[in-house]
Amino acid sequence: MQKIHKILIGIAFSPNLKPNLFEAFRIANLFNAELIGVHVGEKTTKKETDLNKIISEADTLNKPLKTIWQQGEPVAVILETAALQNIDLLILGALQKENLLKYYVGSIARKITRKAPCSILLMIKPSVEKKQCNHIVVNGLKDDRTEETIRTSIHFSKHLLCKKMTIVEEINQSELQVRINDDKSLRKATIAKERLKNREDQRVNTILKDISCADISIKTQSIFGTRGYSIGHYAKIKRADLLVMNAPTKVNILDRIFPHDIEYILSELPTDVLIVK
Amino acid sequence: MNKKNTFKTFLSEIPQNLFSGFVVSLIALPLGLGLALASGAPPISGIIAAIVGGLVVSLIGGSNVTITGPGNGLVVVILSAITILGNGDMYQGYLFTLAAIVISGILLIILGFLRMGALGDFFPSSAIQGMLAAIGIGIFAKQIHVMFGNLDAKGSIIELLMQVPKGIFNFINSAGTSSFYAGLIGIISLLIMIFYSKIRNRYFQLIPAPMWIVVLSVGLYYYFDLFTTAKYPIDNSLLINLPNDVLANFAFPDFGKVYQSEFISAVISITLIASIESLLSIKAVDKLDPLKRRSNVNKDIRALGLATVISGFLGGLNVVTVIARSSVNVNNKGSNKSSNFFHALFLVAFILLFATELRKIPLAALAAILVFTGYKLASPENIKKVFSIGSEQLIIFTVTLLITIATSLITGILSGIIITFAIHIIINKSVLLFMKNILKPNVLMFTEDGKYYVSVKNFSSFLNFTKLKSKLDQIPETEEAIVDFSLCDFVDHSVMENMNNYSETFERKGGHFEVIGLDDSKSGSEHPFALRKILPKQKVPKEGVLTKRQKSIQKISEEMQYSYDAFPDVVIEELAGFGYFKTRKIDKVSNVLSKNNCTIFDVQFSEGEMIAKQVIKATMYHILTTKKLPKFTLDQEGVFEYILHFAGYKDIDISAHPDFSKRFYLSGKNEEKIRAFFTDELILFLESNKQYHIEATNTGLLILSNERLASVKEIKALAYFGASLQKIIEKC
């Protein structure tokens, strides 16, 4: 399980700055963590007064805010700061597609997401008002990092006072090994699916066994479908407030051309997304 | 069912399959001869295809009651292949085409192994309809001249059609000649085909129409031969030509042109049509199967491919699954593959025993059968049907039809695809919707409370239908499935038509299949298959074409005696008073069912503002109570989503009902009143029913289950629950 001691937020002077900051303040207080704001660009008095105005309206931080002003290439600066300051969580705001209710991650945030040394929280709906997080969807992939991810999300839900969590096991269609042609093979496939579902449930339950998760209701849901895609679609339908994913193992040029896993989510954010490193 | 039992059933069903195989062979014989002639190939080639098809596919195929043999869709393709490859020499062209047939058979086998048998799924259905109509016109144009006794009519389809008036004129002028009598028989045969279905006589109907034509025309020959001194007035050249020794003279394919582009394009067209025709037929026949089995399409395609290869080597045409003969098979109680096998055996018997008699059939008689088939493929009713779905479908249909006639099949179907896509872009005013999302997986399926829930995102059209289909095919048809298009911006006609097919299949097999999320969409016409474009979220359609869901709701509203209004003007004012809607803004209410102070409705509301705005649609039940209620919320224990606005209030446990307290989370301000309100009867009722989220204000109750639109079945359950609850509350 990851403890969140230091949180980093990128400060860009956009209309979203206020909700972004308010949200970051709230999260920092929930975890009792130190918040560091980094602005890539020149430090001017106007920017400073703007920032101070917002800060004065926000909740008071448990630990003082540290601001870093640095010029340079945004991706490099933010990654550098994250490494230098031993950041545990990086908060980034997402962009909205024009006149569509769809969110995506801009090219800068995407680059950061791929290379960041720490966990990342992508927010699509930061709000000035406090909003309760009611439902967290977590990936339950068969992967070494999954246990860590589940632990972290339980840690998160405890801090966010979220009572409901669904662990989604995405099962690749090819694992089914039965091809559906007619009634007979369909019956076989349905049985095989049930078996796979039980196996996945069992795997997740073994992970959960060692974690104390009292007063959080945890459900498992198995989905046969494309990895990384299905969970996003599911989170959207179920209107989850937070989607927790494993960090991608490694990304090469081919993965960007043929998107898979996390890339699906980045191209169309279903909700706030936490990527656990 | 164990193996022995299956075998026993098989044995006990042999007599009925023998009979239906016999009836089918009566049609297959004249059709086989006719289709071969129309294709420009020797008549025996059609019979070879039927025999090989019947034997091979019945043994290794994957379908149950289908009949295989030469298909009418291929006539035009094979004729053009023979003409082009033969370069004037029809027989040489036929040998080259045999090679193309063999190779297309191999391609079919490969497609079957690659599980791509369903080529037809990639084409828009109106384009396929247009292509089939073009094939019909092609057959009609050529055969109508043969029917009038003129074997020499030549030219493109359009030229042939132009020559029809002249052909009729020549026919009348040629009175007394051999071709005139042939034409006369042709016309009588056509009349038999047309009026056959109108004559409701049991004995007459025992023999299928094509066989009547054969029997009558052969009978006529023998009448002249045995009873009159006059010579049979039709010249030998106008009679069918069969080899003297049917078993010895097999033609062998000539692979000399394999590398030429004409050959390759012939192979492609043959494969394409063979696959589309077979697939459409297999799907259609599955709907007729009295035992409701699902055919293994890919296995069947492989079997058809192998049969085609063998048939091609023996000088026969392509083997495809044919709908007309298959339906005759089902109508005559064919119940398993053996009827296809028997139909082939009967054909062998006919050709060996009656070769001499068959040689007396005038070509015009066979042409009449084909003229009728051609007309059926391109009948005005078909065009009307397409038009009723929407004017845009008629454009697709017409463009495909005209281009196919004017050029070739491949160009025709390709332009059909392009025009369909172009129309979709125009309707949506967006290329990006398609370009961005075409490669993305867009279908999610999971099971929830024993139901299969399928959600489709972005758009759903012929371009990405296979993704949806592969998911839907995994649902056993005895289960309950809900397909939700509410995240889709656009659903096209091909998909709507397929949804309807699925719904029929599920209904037949005892399951339930429902489409939701289209009620806010605009449709092109009243037809249930019309494409649907989802309207921008805030627009309220004041009137529109009801979706299938809305029609079903209308129907159940009558059953349950609720009044129904799909697009009401009124707002349910009480809704805003509920805690649930404190933080949610109601956009509109639609599909309202009401009775005695109860309303069931779909509500669209939004959460958050500006960038964080999310639009949600859900079905709810509202009761306006006559007496004052305490404010409370009641939920399944463990579901904490809705209770936020009552935060601070604890779960109220009712000690007399520990089980109830364990399962439900009850909270509210005035604990005393709430305790008094939850009588034993009410608790018993709640315990014994499905758990809904229930909220009460002083004057009303709000009941909802999932935060999504309910299927018709769920609405029924909700209505029943709500009405019973109302009764109990009003009583105590």
Chai-1 contact restraints between the chains, C-beta under 6 A:
chainA,res_idxA,chainB,res_idxB,connection_type,confidence,min_distance_angstrom,max_distance_angstrom,comment,restraint_id
A,Q96,B,I611,contact,1.0,0.0,6.0,A-B,restraint_1
A,K125,B,G608,contact,1.0,0.0,6.0,A-B,restraint_2
A,K125,B,A612,contact,1.0,0.0,6.0,A-B,restraint_3
A,S127,B,A612,contact,1.0,0.0,6.0,A-B,restraint_4
A,Q132,B,L644,contact,1.0,0.0,6.0,A-B,restraint_5
A,N134,B,E641,contact,1.0,0.0,6.0,A-B,restraint_6
A,K163,B,F640,contact,1.0,0.0,6.0,A-B,restraint_7
A,I180,B,D473,contact,1.0,0.0,6.0,A-B,restraint_8
A,I180,B,Q474,contact,1.0,0.0,6.0,A-B,restraint_9
A,N181,B,N296,contact,1.0,0.0,6.0,A-B,restraint_10
A,D182,B,R294,contact,1.0,0.0,6.0,A-B,restraint_11
A,D182,B,N296,contact,1.0,0.0,6.0,A-B,restraint_12
A,D183,B,R293,contact,1.0,0.0,6.0,A-B,restraint_13
A,D183,B,R294,contact,1.0,0.0,6.0,A-B,restraint_14
A,L186,B,P476,contact,1.0,0.0,6.0,A-B,restraint_15
A,T190,B,P476,contact,1.0,0.0,6.0,A-B,restraint_16
A,S217,B,G638,contact,1.0,0.0,6.0,A-B,restraint_17
A,I223,B,F446,contact,1.0,0.0,6.0,A-B,restraint_18
A,T226,B,P441,contact,1.0,0.0,6.0,A-B,restraint_19
A,Y229,B,P441,contact,1.0,0.0,6.0,A-B,restraint_20
A,S230,B,L444,contact,1.0,0.0,6.0,A-B,restraint_21
A,H233,B,L444,contact,1.0,0.0,6.0,A-B,restraint_22
A,I237,B,S455,contact,1.0,0.0,6.0,A-B,restraint_23
